[in-house]
Amino acid sequence: MRDITRAARSILVFVLSTAAGLASAAERWSGTMQLPGGQALDFSVTLESGDDGWIGSIDIPAQGASGLGLSNITRTGTGLSFEIAAVGARFSFTHDGANGNGQLDQSGMTFPGTIMRGPDVADGGVAAPPKTEAKAGGVEETWTGKVTVGPQELGFTAKLAEAEGGGWVGTIEIPLQGVSGLPLQDITRTADRVEFTIAGLGAAFGFDLDGNAGSGALMQGGGSFPGTVELAGGESASAAASARSESMASPSPSPSPSRSSASSASMSG
């Protein structure tokens, strides 16, 4: 009887361990989209099921994208879809659990493609999207700039805001590349420096400031591309700090003379 009980417990432990392993496993999918001109765009996706649904990231080697966050992920027994919201790209596939066909929709165009599931991994390393929010009443800044990439000028707009609990949050827009609202990381803002990164693209922007304008560079893919930046809107961090200091240091205004004092002065004249 004891042997049976031990065996039952062993089976239960095995089942629980297996279930835990499956729950924490991350799915890996790889695929190829067919672009105009016969160009093939390879990608790989890592997906993990979390408390708030699926989270995931995508790697696109040809575009230097690695660990770029995905949104609006839907995973069913026969379907898989996800978006790179900042660039308006939506991938959707039907599959049999191992292989599938589908399409990429972006900028009003549709590109066909295929996808294939690879081996699951114990830890996909997918980071949940940051939940840091802008501080109510905090400083907000809008920086416009451009970097020179070969013969081309790449314009951008970075929107930064003080974050709850300290630090900064922000997004960037790059119209020429169809990028809008892409989250920024590693933001530093001092009186003489502003810098930020787009982690999923391996892109780091850094500018030395002289007042509300500055010059610097975009570092990406081992290259350095010169650029400039200018504060376009909002209250600068240095101006806000200066205003707070002056407000704290300013003496209280003297009380106005009373009516009776004023009357006495005019009568005595």
Secondary structure, DSSP 8 states (H G I E B T S, - for coil): -HHHHHHHHHHHHHHHHHHHHHHH-BEEEEEEEEEGGGEEEEEEEEEEEETTEEEEEEEEGGGTEEEEE-EEEEE-SSEEEEEEGGGTEEEEEEESSSEEEEEEEETTEEEEEEEEE---BS-----------B-TT--EEEEEEEEEETTEEEEEEEEEEEBTTSSEEEEEEEGGGTEEEEE-EEEEEETTEEEEEEGGGTEEEEEEEETTEEEEEEEETTEEEEEEEEEEEE--HHHHHHHHHHHHHS--------HHHHHHHHHH-
